[in-house]
Amino acid sequence: MPDTGYICLWADDDPAQVVAQTWGVYLERLGAWAASAAQDFRPEDRALDAWVMFPGRASLAAELDIPTLFDTPRNGKTHVVHGRADGVLTLSRRPAENYLLSGPVFFRDAALETPRSLDDFRAALTPRQRSNLDNGLQRRRDARENQPSGGYDFAVLAWPKYDQYEALVLTFTGAEGTLAAFANPTSPSDTESRLRRAGPDAPQLRGKRVLIAGVGALGSQVARTLATSGVGRLRLHDNDSMRSTNLVRHILLSHSVGHSKAGFTSLYIEDVAPWCRPTMHEDVPLRPDDIVPLLRDVDLVVDCTGVFAATLAIASACDETNVPLISASLARGGDAFRVQRQTDEDVPLMQRTAPEFPPIPPGDESEAFGFLELGCTALVHNAAPASVLRAASETTLACLDLLLGRAGRTADAVTILRPLDEAPFDVVGEHRFPTAAP
């Protein structure tokens, strides 16, 4: 850990931390770490943090898309690229507005000793790369960090390590005679690095196509999480536009107000999950005959409309075309929510009746489960954001299990977050229907 004198022997999610609360286990792990330091670290003890070893620290972190910067990395390769310092240092091969900084990216194909000074950095380069760096630094005018100097404002050295890439990014101040170098804390920004955080199911989800009807509070959360989990294509349907009051529970920010929910949710997804290809459609058809043509080449439909007529029309179209459906809705002011699955092995939604599929009790008329609002023609539901997030999470998990062919779920699951007034929904937790035979 930089500037602390500590060495981190565990990752935050390492199960060893659970048992490492005793002095004996700690010493055992410390001994194993010390022994491996002279040879090669175990995967959990490895790190890609060359910047930590450099004595000077830059004011900004740097993000690198190494595959894009180098195309096909090969030993001795050099590119002069453009940089932008705005909260974080980002680099681009192509000139762009506000990318006013300039510097080289160098690649070496052999494992290197981590440079701990500018002299070490130069020594790690090929002769041609070294000459390039020196020429760029000589052209510098006296300039502060992250200010254009007329020469090189930064330099990047990358090399292979642990089947990935290590990199050291330096930014410069001053000019010849007063030149100083500082290391930027560095992280990756390439698509594959993002995709690693999508979870182990992402490779299987890349080819899946999902239609989502309704991208309001619940549907936008489901759309985002499906995309960031690895789903390759999303078709987003909603005929509403964003309002300031929607911002409390929606994924979108204030710049989206007045614009299409489907359109701006699509833009949001392209930004956070670049592997996903969303399309926006400013409608939610209410007739099965209009919905059926939309279901061609779709692996799953997700109904988050919260409108009973829309749910019935979508369920009817999915039943006719044999396309799997997940339908989700909140109830009782967010005290409950229901996630229903419809496949060719399930009872169609339109045919589900009590007692096999009991309805959520409506509650007393004195209870307020919504409110009137200027410009709205119906009550606005008053479910709290935490209830919406919980419902979105369970809905997304049901979608992922269906897309990946996982068993273990029932056709209908009602989750009670606060006890209601009728059995079985007077007990907090998930209630599955139809119930298993005794």
N, C-alpha and C positions, 0 to 999 in steps of 0.2 A: 504494500500500500504506500503510494508516494508520500514522502515527507513525514512519515510516521515512525519508520523503523520496524514496522510490523511486516510479517510475511503471512499471506493468506494460505492456509493449508486445506481449506474446504470451500467448495462452492455453497451458495446459500441453500441450494436444494439437495445437498449431499446428505444421504441418510446417515453417514458416519457421525454427523453432528449430534444425532439423537443419543448415541451411545458414548460420545466423546466427552462426557461430563466428569470423567474421573481422571486423575493425574496419570494413572498407569496407561490408559488408552491414549492420552495426549502424548506422552513420551514415546509410545510405540509408533504413532503416526509421524512424529517429528523425526525419529530415527530413520524411518522408511524414506521420508522426504530427503533427508541429508544424504542417504546412500544413493538415491537415484539422481541427485544433483550432479554427481561425478560422471554419470553415464547418460541416461535419457529418462526424462520424467514420464510417469504414467499419464494417460490422457487427462485425468482429473486434476493433475498438478501442472499441466502445461499452460502457457499464456502467450498471447500475441499482443505484447504491450511494450514495444521497443521505446516508446516515448518516455516511459518511466525511468529508463537508464540515462537519459540525457539531462545534464544539470540545469539548463534553462527551460522555463515553462512559458509557452505562448499564452496569450490572453484568450484565444478562442480554440475550441475543439475543431477538428477537421473530419469531414466525411468523404470516403473514397469509394468510387465505383471502379475498382481495378480492372475488371473485364472490359469495360467500355473505354477506359483510359488507354489500355494497351492493345485492344483487339486480341491478338494472339501473342501473349508475352514470350519473348525470347531474349537470351542473354545479350546485353549491350544495347537493348532497344531504348530509344529516347524520343520523347514527344514534348514539345513546348505547348503548354495548355494555358487556359485562362481561369482566373479565380475570382470568387466573390466572397467578401467577408461581411456577413449580415447575420449575426447571432452564431453562425458556424461558418467555417471556411469550406466552400464547395468548389469543385473543379469541373471544367468542361473542355472537351476537345474543340468545340465550336465557339467562335466569338458570339457573345450575346450581351444584351443590355445589362449594365451594372456589373459585368464580369471584367473589371478594369485592371485586375492584377495579372501578372504573368510569371511563369516559372516552368521548370522542366520536371518531368517524371521519368525516372530511370529504373530499369529493370535488370537485375542480376539473377541468373538461374541456379546459383549455388547457395547453400546455407552460409550466412555471414555471422561474424561476431557483431553483436549489436553495437553500432557506433555510439560513443559517449562524448564526442566532441565534433566540431566541424572538420577538423583534420581527419578524424576517423571516418567521417562521412565521405570525404574526398578520396581517402585511401581505398574505400570499398568500391569505387567506380572503375570502369575501364578507362584507359588513357583518353579515348575520344570523349567519353562522358565527362571526365574530369576537366578536359579543355573546354567543353561546352559550359560547365558550371562556372569555371573561372571567368570566361568571357562575359557571361551574364551578370556576374557579381561586379565585375569591373565597370560595367555600364551604369551601375546604380548611382543615382544622386542621393544625397542625404535625405532619408525619409523615415517616418515612424513605421511601426508595425502595421501591416494591412493597409498601407498607403502606396499608391503607384509610385515607382522610383525611376522608371525609364529602363531598368534592368530587371533582374530576377527578384521578385518579391517573396518567393517561396521556392522550395525544392522538395521533391518526393523521391525516396528510394524504396523500392519494393523487391522482395525476394521470397521464394517458396519456403514454407515452414509448416510442419505438422499437417501436410496435405492441404494446406491453405496458403494464404499469403500474409507475410509480415510486412509492415511498412513503417517508415519513419518520415514524418512531415516536418520540415523546418521552415519557419518564417524568419525574415531578416529585418534588422533595423540598421540605420547608419549607412555609411559608404566606406570606400577603401580607407583603411586606417582606423575607422571607428565601427567597422562591421561587427555585428553580434547576431548569433543564431539562437532560436528558441524552438523547442519541440512542442508540437500540437498534440494533445490527447486525441487519439484517432479511433474511428469506428467505420464499419463498412456501410455503404448505402445502396449496393447493387441489389437487384431483384432476388437473386438466389439467397443472399444473406437474409433478406426480409422473409423469404419463404420458409427458411428454417424455423422461424418463430411461429409459423402457421400450424405446427404440430405434425405428428407422424402420419396423419391421414391425407395430408396435402397432395402427395403424388397421385393417389387414387381419385381425388376430387377434381383434379385439373380438367378432366374431360366431361364433367357433369354440367348439365344445363337445367337451371331452375327458374320458374316463373313465380314472381311474388305479386300478389294482388293486394294493394294497400301498403304504402310506405310512409305511414304516419308514425306515431310514437312507437308502437310495437313493431311494425313492419320494417322501419328504417334500422332498428337495432338488429333484427333478424338478418336483413340484407347485408349489413356491415359484417356481422360475424360469420355468415356463410362465405362471404368473399374473402375475409382474412383467414378463414380456415382452409382455403385453397380452391373453392369452387371456381371453375373456369369461365362460366357464362351465367349472367343474371338478366332476366327480362323483367323490368320494373313497371308496374301499372298503377297509376294513381291520377285522379282528375282534380286534385286540390292543389292549392298554392300555399307556400309558407307564410305564416303570420308571426308576429313577435311573440304572441302567447304560446305558439308551438315550441319555442326554443327550450322551454323547461324540460320537455321529455323527448325531444327529437335529437338526432345525431348532428343536425346541421347548425351552423352559426348564423349570426345576424346578417351577414352579407347575402344570405339566401332569401331573406324576407321579400315577399312579392313575386317570387319566382316559383316555378314548378317544383313540387316535392320530388317527383320522379326524376326530373332533369338534374337537379342539384344533388340528389342522392347518388345518381350515376356518376357525376363529376367527383364527388367525395370518394366513392369506391375506386375509381381510376387512380386517385391520388394515393390512397393507403394500401391498395392491393393491385399493383400494376399488372399482375398476371391474369386478373379477372377482366372480362369484356362485358360490361353492362350496357344494356340498351334501355331507353326510356320511352314510355308510352303514356300519354296523358288521357287515359280512359280506364274505366273499370266496367266492362260490359255486364249487363244484368240479365241477358237472355242466353240460355245454354247454346242456342244455335250460333250466336256471335262468339262464344268462347271456344267452341270446338276447334275452329281453324287455327286458334292461337296455340294449341297444345301439340302441334306437330313437332317432333324432334325435341320434346321436353321430357326430362327424366323425373321431374317432381314439380308439383304446384303447391305453393304455400299461400293460404288464405289468411290475411291479417286485416281484412276490411272492417270487422266488427259490425257489419251490416247483415242482418239475417237473410234478406232477399238475395244479396250478393253471394253469401255463403251457399245457399241452396242452389243457385244457378251454377256456381263453380263446381259444387259437388256433383250435380247432375251431369255436367259436361265431362268431368273426370271419370265418372262411372261409365259413361257412354264410350269413352276413348280408352278406358283401362289405364289411365295415367294416375300414379299414386298422388295422394293429397294429404297434406298436413294443414289443419285448420285450428287457429288459436284465437281466443278471445278472453278478455278480462271481465270480471263480474263483481257485483257488490262493492263498488268503490275501490277495487283492487284487493279486497280481502280474499278473493278467489280468482283462479283462472283455469281455463279448460284447454287441453291440447288433444285434438282428435285426429286419428289416422284413418284413411280410407284407401285400401288396396283391394285387389280382386279376391282376397281371402277374408276381408272384413265385411260386416254388415254396412251397407251404404248409409251415409249420414241421414238421408231423408227417411230411412226405415227404422231408425233407432227410437225406441220408446221405453218408458219405465215399465217394470222395475229393473230391467237389464241395464238400461242406461239412464239412471235417475237425473232429472234436471236439478240445477242449482236453485235452491229456494229463492224466490224474489225478495224476501224480507218484508218488514213492516213498511206501510206507506209513509210513516213518519220519518223513516230514514232517508237521507239525501245521498243518492249515488251519482249525482251529476248536478250541473248548474246551468242556468241560462247565461248567455253571453251575447253582447252586441254583435249583430251580423250573422249569428248562427240560427238555423231553423229548427234545431233539435238540441236536447240537453247535451252538454259536454261532460264526458265521464271524468270523475275526479280521482282516479287511481294515482297513487303517489309514484314518483320516479323509481323508487326501489321495487315496487310491485311490477312495474313495466319491465325493468331489467331482469327480474327473476322470471317472468313469463317469457321474455325473449330468449333467455338462456335455455330454458327447458324446451321451448319450441325449436330452437336451433339444434339442440342435442337430438331431439326426435327426428329432425330432418337428416342429420348426419347419419344416424343409425339406419334410417330407411335407405339413403343413398348408398351406404356401404354394405347393406344386406345383413346388418347385425340383428340378432334376435333379442328377446328379453323385454320388449315393450308390449303393452296392450293397446287395443284400438282406441281407448278413451281413458284419459287421465285427468282428474280434477285435483288441483293443488289448493289446499286451504291454508292461507297464511295467518288468518285469525278465525277462531271458532265461530261458526254460524249457528242458527237457531234450530236446525233440524238434523237428525241423524241421516246418513253417517257423516255429514259435513260439520258436525259439532266437534270434530277432532282435527287438530292441526296436522298437516302432512299430505302426502299424495294418496289419492284413492283411485284405484284402477278398476276399469269396467271393460267387458263383463268380468265379474269376479270368478275366480277359479271354482270349479265344482268341488263340494266337500268330499 
